[in-house]
Amino acid sequence: MSINKRVLNAYIHNTYLTCNGFFLGLNVCMSGSATSCEECLLIHPSCAWCAQEDFGQARTLNSRCDFSQNLQKRGCDAPFIENPRSGSSLLRSKPLSSKGSGVTQYDVIQIYPQKISLSLRPGDQTSFEVQVRPVEDYPVDLYYLMDLSLSMKDDLDTIRNLGTKLAEEMRKLTSNFRLGFGSFVDKNISPFSYTAPKYQDNPCNGYKLFPNCVPTFGFRHLLSLTDKVDRFNEEVQKQMVSRNRDAPEGGFDAILQAAVCKEKIGWRKEAYHLLVFATDDVPHLALDGKLGGLVHPHDGQCHLNDKNEYSAANMMDYPSLALLGEKLAENNIFLIFAVTKRHYVLYKNLTALIPGTTVEILDQDSKNIIQLIVNAYNNIRSKVELSVWDHPEDLSLAFTATCQDGQPLTGLRKCADVKIGDTVSFNITVDARGCPPKGTRKSFTIRPVGFKDRLEVSVDYRCDCSCTYYTKTNSSRCNSAGTYSCGICRCEPGYLGARCECEEGEVDHQHLSACREAEGKQVCSGRGECSCNQCLCYESEFGKIYGTFCECDDFSCARHKGILCSGHGECHCGECKCHAGYIGDNCNCSTETASCVSDDGKICSGRGSCVCGRCQCTEPGAFGDTCEKCPTCPDACGTKRECIECRLFNTGRLADNQTCQRMCKDEIITVETLQTDDSNTVQCVYKTENDCVMKFTYSEHANGQSVLTALKEPECAVAPNAMTVLLAVVGSILLMGIVLLALWKLVITIHDRREFARFQSARSRARYEMASNPVYKQSIPSHPMETVFHMHSIKSCNGGVH
């Protein structure tokens, strides 16, 4: 027994009571309102119908609709069981290509399969797999659309030799590259431009900073796509700027014309289509044209005249974002917004509304335009995203992406960081919610965004039963009062019963119990009349009342914001049966996770869980639509460090990775000295490869933008100078010698002074003794020799010589 059958059997046995092998009570099939095989198949994909004539003679009509296993156990032979299943079949399946250019250029296949057919039974899902492989060396068409308003004069000077340099860089990525050029300003009507007569030929008339410029124009196609890049340089060098009145430009008019005028622009079918939109200001949007009296919405058509100028600029409003996105996708065009830093956030928000667009920051003078285009091209080629065209409303599609790591990502239809030549796959589950009129066939298309390749899907609805081919009117099996089909009788008006044996209005009061669900219950649940042992349910203004005992309806289910089953499910006997992609008691919870995927490809940045299509952040301090903001998280400094490394110093893990520009969109401010006294910022410090110390702070502004403030250069210890060290050592030795000598001199001086003090003290005592001796009296000699003799005698006596 298969897993699905085991699960179904377990569900049935755990839900319903059995007696002698027969299921009693109600189940999803038997409790429905099915009175025919077709109605039975619509109740639930597990329901089957028994068309056997002698089946269930003693039971109600609904008993023919049951689980297939139950029908067989109750005696219905397998050949009489109607239970069609959904399935798919390949109609065209050419293998994927590995290279884009060369002799096989026009046979390049980047999606597998290319055509399939689906047979869908409502509610019975079927799945198929789609593989996509971006091939190497695929041709590229690039159309450069430039704002030539006065503020872009320095940019025009910068790109005069852009063609040659850009071609050199792009030929490193593809051997088949073509380049085109167009320009725009704005509608030449008030209040968007200067319309006074003196400004008609020169709108810069009287403007001192730049007194001469060309008349205002909407859009000019100047050079069709060509591989002769010198032509591009020539056309650019011919151009002069113009001037409009208000700040916004008419660039969206130009984008639409560049997208839909395929023949004049020269877009090739077998090529990537890149449209670079370079500007330094915001665009005019739909309804802005009403300020100038333009009330007609844009028709989405090509309006280039013989001079390749936009002829309807002053007749129709600016295009809407929806129209712009539709035409870009229809013509497989990737739009690259190359805008100045102060308008980056605005255009970044527009990319979420226009599929297949990206935004890059343009220097004030467009010096980085070549690297910008190369980065954008690499970023575009590293993504594979599926889009659905002509999606039938009664079909639900659920996607599961399997990218390079091999892990299935439920609810995701996009893979990022895809390398050229890698194959990614998508599992697509299709569910039909109902049946169209008989004979209806529908189809839809699945395309990778920006690719010319597509998968065509045709849909055939399996809503009919094969037993209906044997229908017979006025059959004797129905007492000639009804039509026999699929084992039952459809009675003519006025007749009732399994074989149309009763006339309407006849009531057998002895058998009213057959119309009660249980003893003591109301007849037909109080919502119908008992006729011929069967309940005829009342009609209700709220919906349909049905069931063997009129116990069910399709309007008594949970609601969300006043909408039954949130509009994402069907009410069946008091319970919402949710469409594919939705769960919950009232089907208000989406299982899609695409809106929860952060830029790094993780669900809720790995800091939360995706609940009903929205991230619930579980990491303390995490916030944002995808929990991507978390200044207090342990990994905050580590995550932002990689962006500091790759953005400022082109080092680290992301230095050679195409995801640096995609993942690191935070504003980075460089300073000489880092302020660390702000309590609302997180201080981050790390050691670089050169053993230097890099410091930065991480904060979140009130507008939700992350701001990194970093030192311009890491702090590195300076190596000491050898001569300085030598002089310091010698000086230290000399200083120590001088200090020691000073100490020695101090000690000697103190010692000498002490000895001299003792000498002075002894001398003073000797004088006192000589002066105060009463016996001693100095003699007075009469002759000098006598004096000498006298002194000698004294010394001899004192010395002990007699």
Secondary structure, 3 states (H helix, E strand, C coil): CCHHHHHHHHHHHHHCCEECCEECCCCCCCCCCCCCHHHHHHHCCCEEEECCCCCCCCCCHHHHEEEHHHHHHCCCCHHHEECCCCEEEEEECCCCCCECCCCCHHHCCCEECCEEEEEEECCECEEEEEEECCCECCCEEEEEEEECEHHHHHHHHHHHHHHHHHHHHHCCCCCCEEEEEEEECCCCCCCCCCCCHHHCCCCCCCCCCCCCCCCCCCEEEEEEEECCHHHHHHHHHHCCCECCCCCCECHHHHHHHHHHCHHHHCCCCCCEEEEEEEECCCECCCCHHHHHCCCCCCCCCCCECCCCEECCCCCCCCCCHHHHHHHHHHCCEEEEEEECHHHHHHHHHHHCCCCCEEEEECCCCCCCHHHHHHHHHHHHHCCEEEEEECCCCCEEEEEEEECCCCCEEECCCEECCCCCCCCEEEEEEEEECCCCCCCCEEEEEEEECCCCCCEEEEEEECCCCHHHHHCECCCHHHCCCEEEECCEEEECCCEECCCCCEECCCCCHHHHHHHECCCCCCEHHHCEEEECCEEEECCECCECEECCCCCEECCCCCEECCEEHHHCEEEECCEEEECCCEECCCCCEECCCHHHECCCCCEHHHCEEEECCEEEECCCCCECCCCCECCCCCCHHHHHHHHHHHHHHCCCCCCCCCHHHHHCCCEEEEECCCCCCCCCCEEEEEECCCCCEEEEEEEECCCCCEEEEEECCCECCCCCCHHHHHHHHHHHHHHHHHHHHHHHHHHHHHHHHHHHHHHHHHHHHHHHHHHCCCCCCCCCCCCHHHHHHHHHHHHHHHCCCC
